[in-house]
């Protein structure tokens, strides 16, 4: 199970959105480099970084900052936000990204997805953002792609190995994640789902660790001090040893 502390970036600053709304950003004073160092110190192996401007505009916008962050850390950096072409993906992987997350591009362009999987395979994660059982695309601003469970099965059949599933209705609210949704999705795509959205206490983490997921992403709860990353890492080790 991979634990991904999250870092969302807007104009070079660490922020968190509320339910995916770009006009509802919580800005944090911590510098992105300091945040990475803190994640390392607390025992993380991975980090999930999103260029929110890129996600909104459909093209990476903070590439220099992403490169600087990757160069500065031993963490495996999974990045997303506006990656929609082969060249953009290849460039990100070349400057050291562990994996690149594709959202809109993967779901709307099957030809591109097939080519990306052929070239980069397990270094690609597909993001599926869900709101009221509908998939949202274009930076969480557009719906209309249909049933998420049908899409999960199709992505699995296409050879996708990792799918980042977010319940937008829970994101940034700290009211708990959609455990029922992750249980369902993990039966369709065992070992390939990354859970995201609303995780805010250790018992919830313990439950997610018991499911056949690839990983989980934790954001606002870390920055607001409701949960400690080192406690999550400790719990993960305890569960592994059982």
C-alpha positions in Angstrom: 0.0 0.0 0.0 1.4 3.4 -1.0 0.8 6.4 1.2 0.8 9.6 -0.8 0.8 12.9 1.1 -0.7 15.4 -1.3 0.6 18.8 -2.5 -1.6 20.9 -4.7 0.1 23.9 -6.2 -1.3 27.2 -7.4 1.0 30.0 -8.5 3.8 28.3 -6.6 2.0 28.0 -3.4 0.6 25.0 -1.5 -3.2 25.1 -1.5 -6.2 22.8 -1.0 -9.5 23.0 -2.9 -12.9 22.5 -1.3 -14.9 20.0 -3.3 -12.8 20.7 -6.4 -13.9 24.4 -6.6 -11.1 26.6 -7.8 -12.7 29.6 -6.1 -12.6 27.9 -2.8 -8.9 27.5 -2.1 -7.2 27.2 1.3 -3.7 28.7 1.1 -1.0 27.5 3.4 2.1 29.3 4.5 4.4 26.3 4.2 6.9 26.5 1.3 6.6 23.5 -1.2 10.2 22.5 -0.5 9.6 22.6 3.2 6.6 20.5 2.8 8.5 17.8 0.9 11.3 17.8 3.6 8.6 17.4 6.3 7.1 14.4 4.4 10.5 12.8 4.1 11.3 13.4 7.8 8.0 11.7 8.8 8.9 8.6 6.8 7.0 9.0 3.5 8.3 7.2 0.4 5.9 8.9 -2.1 4.2 12.2 -2.7 1.4 13.2 -5.0 1.8 16.7 -6.5 -0.8 18.5 -8.7 -0.3 21.6 -10.8 -3.8 23.0 -10.3 -3.3 25.7 -12.9 -2.4 23.0 -15.4 -5.5 21.0 -14.4 -7.7 24.0 -15.0 -6.1 25.2 -18.2 -5.4 21.8 -19.8 -1.6 22.2 -20.1 1.2 22.1 -17.5 1.8 25.6 -16.1 4.3 25.1 -13.2 6.9 22.8 -14.9 10.0 24.6 -13.5 8.7 24.3 -10.0 7.8 20.6 -10.5 11.3 19.9 -11.8 12.8 21.8 -8.8 10.7 19.8 -6.3 11.7 16.4 -7.9 15.4 17.3 -7.9 15.2 18.3 -4.2 13.8 15.1 -2.8 14.3 11.3 -2.4 10.6 10.8 -2.5 9.0 9.2 -5.6 6.9 12.1 -7.0 3.7 11.3 -8.8 2.6 14.4 -10.7 -0.6 15.5 -12.4 -2.3 18.6 -13.8 -2.9 19.2 -17.5 -0.8 16.4 -19.0 -2.6 15.7 -22.3 0.1 14.9 -24.9 2.9 12.4 -25.4 5.6 15.1 -25.3 4.4 16.6 -22.0 4.3 13.1 -20.4 7.7 12.2 -21.7 9.2 15.4 -20.6 7.9 14.9 -17.0 9.2 11.4 -16.8 12.5 12.4 -18.2 13.0 15.1 -15.5 12.4 12.4 -12.9 8.7 12.0 -12.1 7.9 8.6 -10.7 4.5 8.6 -12.5 2.3 11.0 -14.5 -1.4 11.2 -13.8 -3.7 11.5 -16.8 -7.3 12.6 -16.3 -9.3 14.2 -19.1 -6.8 13.0 -21.8 -7.1 9.4 -20.8 -10.8 9.3 -20.6 -11.6 11.3 -23.7 -8.9 10.0 -26.1 -8.7 6.3 -26.3 -6.0 6.4 -29.0 -3.8 8.6 -26.8 -4.3 6.3 -23.8 -3.3 3.2 -25.8 -0.2 4.9 -27.1 0.7 6.2 -23.6 0.3 2.7 -22.1 2.4 1.2 -24.9 5.2 3.6 -24.3 5.2 4.2 -20.6 3.1 1.4 -19.1 3.1 1.4 -15.3 4.5 4.9 -15.1 1.0 6.2 -16.0 -1.9 6.6 -13.5 -5.4 7.4 -14.8 -7.4 9.8 -12.6 -11.1 9.2 -12.3 -12.8 12.1 -10.4 -16.3 11.2 -9.3 -19.2 13.4 -8.2 -22.6 11.8 -7.5 -21.7 8.7 -9.5 -20.6 10.8 -12.5 -17.1 11.3 -13.8 -15.8 14.9 -13.9 -13.2 16.0 -16.3 -11.3 19.2 -17.3 -10.2 20.1 -13.8 -13.5 18.9 -12.2 -15.5 21.4 -14.3 -17.4 19.1 -16.8 -19.4 15.9 -16.5 -21.0 13.5 -18.9 -18.8 10.4 -19.3 -21.1 8.0 -17.6 -20.8 5.3 -15.0 -17.5 5.1 -13.1 -17.7 1.4 -12.6 -18.1 0.7 -16.3 -15.1 2.9 -16.9 -13.0 1.1 -14.3 -13.7 -2.2 -16.1 -12.8 -0.7 -19.5 -9.5 0.8 -18.1 -8.5 -2.5 -16.6 -9.2 -4.2 -19.9 -7.0 -1.6 -21.8 -4.1 -2.5 -19.5 -4.1 0.4 -17.1 -2.5 -0.6 -13.8 -3.2 2.3 -11.6 -6.4 4.4 -11.2 -6.6 7.4 -8.9 -10.3 7.6 -7.7 -11.4 10.8 -6.0 -14.9 11.4 -4.5 -15.0 15.2 -5.1 -18.0 15.6 -2.8 -15.7 14.6 0.1 -12.5 16.4 -1.0 -11.3 19.1 1.4 -14.2 18.7 3.8 -12.5 16.4 6.3 -15.8 14.5 6.8 -14.4 11.1 6.0 -13.8 9.3 2.7 -16.3 7.3 0.7 -15.3 3.9 2.1 -18.3 2.2 0.4 -17.2 3.5 -3.0 -13.6 2.2 -2.5 -14.9 -1.2 -1.4 -16.9 -1.5 -4.6 -14.2 -0.2 -6.9 -11.5 -2.4 -5.3 -13.6 -5.5 -6.2 -13.6 -4.4 -9.9 -10.0 -3.3 -10.0 -8.2 -5.1 -7.1 -4.8 -3.8 -6.3 -5.0 -0.9 -8.7 -7.1 1.8 -7.0 -5.6 4.8 -5.2 -8.2 6.3 -2.8 -8.5 10.1 -2.5 -10.9 12.5 -0.8 -11.8 13.2 2.7 -9.4 11.0 4.7 -9.1 12.5 8.1 -8.4 10.0 10.9 -6.3 7.0 11.7 -9.2 4.5 12.0 -10.2 5.4 8.5 -6.7 4.8 7.3 -6.7 1.4 9.1 -9.9 0.5 7.2 -8.4 1.6 3.8 -5.3 -0.4 4.6 -7.4 -3.5 4.9 -8.8 -3.1 1.4 -7.1 -4.4 -1.8 -6.0 -0.9 -2.9 -2.8 0.3 -4.4 -2.6 3.3 -2.2 -4.3 6.4 -0.6 -3.8 10.1 -0.9 -4.1 12.4 2.2 -4.0 16.1 1.9 -5.9 18.7 4.0 -5.9 16.6 7.2 -2.1 16.7 7.2 -1.8 20.4 6.7 -4.5 21.2 9.2 -2.9 18.9 11.8 -5.8 16.5 12.2 -3.7 13.6 11.4 0.1 13.0 11.5 1.9 11.4 8.6 4.4 9.6 10.9 1.4 8.0 12.7 0.1 6.8 9.3 3.5 5.4 8.4 3.7 3.6 11.8 0.2 2.2 11.4 1.0 1.0 7.9 4.1 -0.9 9.2 2.0 -2.4 12.0 -0.6 -3.7 9.5 2.0 -5.1 7.3 3.5 -7.1 10.2 0.2 -8.7 11.1 
